[in-house]
Amino acid sequence: MPSTEVNIAAQPLTSIESFLKGFRFMLPLWIGAAPVAISYAVAAHQAGLSVLETQLMSVFVVSAAVQLNALHLWGSGAPFVMILLSTLSVISHHILFGISLVRRMPLTLVKRLTAAYFLTDGSYLVTMAEGSRATYPFLLGAGISMFVAWNLFTLLGAKAGNTVVSLIDFDLSIIIGLTFFTLLLLSISTWTDIGTAIVSGTAALVFGHLWKEGFGMLFAIGLGAAFGAYWSNRKPKQLTSG
Amino acid sequence: MSVCVLIVGLSVLVYLVRLAGFCLPAGVKVSGFWSDFLNMIPKAAFSTLLVSSFTSTGEEGWIKFCGLGVAGMVALLTKQLGVSILCGLLIVWLLT
């Protein structure tokens, strides 16, 4: 795992350097993505998908939650419309991610079309953790990094999934939670940030169970952000001078 | 329904949803509450995805909190993302 420093007062980077930095920042998440991708490939094999079909889904969808959810519903014989509606609920919070990114960095039409393809939870969060230093090459590097990892481990799972699963006796997906927690800690600077995190986390706990993730996640992010906006208009207080 | 229809349907839907957020015009001015709302989305998303990922993993609750605690302390002390994750993971692995 690379030693990835988040808060560096650095000189402006070139596009290539920024791209590589984004790619590198995602490497810790590769370890978390590996068991999920392998599990997906094994589940796809059990559901009757060929290696090519399994890989194509990873290439074009690039979302663990969507792919696993769709496989589960498809395997249980759910109607196509039901699968699409369920997918919409699982991925809906990405609309907010896109809106947030457009405000943070200038994006041409081509850049928007490309960024949308490689947008994942991990690439968005790592990019936003960069704060004002977030750039399009960084976002693209982070997105492509996860794309490469997701597809490499899908291929590994499709080719030797059962063997690999039996070798891994530890839930590596916990790394994803550790990463999000660390990024959250490093991005908090005001009482409003803390309130926002508490409200959205509590809402995710409550509504995630009620709505089985999906729209619950969208609602939790929206509620937390609404609380933060309301509170910052009333009573902004800095924890640190920065 | 064939697998191809499933893959194409999912691909198109997921891409369109992701693209929808990017359709906000570049020059549009958002002020007041909505500006703050959009600025708060990353923090809210960090917290939401953290809860979501931790309620879906298989480890016991207290082990997860120990891992979080250690990763958090190391992050605050060193500001190093990779080192923090590694330390948190090490604790979870030792306690499991």
Interface residues (C-beta under 8 A of the other chain):
Chain A: M1 P2 S3 T4 E5 V6 N7 F25 L27 P28 G48 L49 S50 E53 L56 M57 F60 V61 V62 S63 V66 Q67 A70 W74 F80 I83 L84 T87 L88 I91 S92 H93 H94 I95 L96 F97 G98 I99 S100 L101 V102 R103 P106 L107 R112 L113 A115 A116 Y117 L119 D121 Y124 L125 M128 A129 F170 D171 S173 I174 I175 I176 G177 L178 T179 F180 F181 T182 L183 L184 L185 L186 S187 I188 T192 D193 T196 A197 I198 V199 S200 G201 A203 A204 L205 G208 E213 M217 A220 I221 G222 L223 G224 A225 A226 F227 G228 A229 Y230 S232 N233
Chain B: M1 V3 C4 V5 L6 I7 G9 L10 S11 L13 V14 Y15 V17 R18 L19 A20 G21 F22 C23 L24 A26 V30 G32 F33 W34 S35 D36 F37 L38 N39 M40 I41 P42 K43 A44 A45 F46 S47 T48 L49 L50 V51 S52 S53 F54 T55 S56 T57 G58 E59 K64 G67 L68 A71 G72 A75 L76 K79 Q80 L81 G82 V83 S84 I85 L86 G88 L89 V92 W93 T96
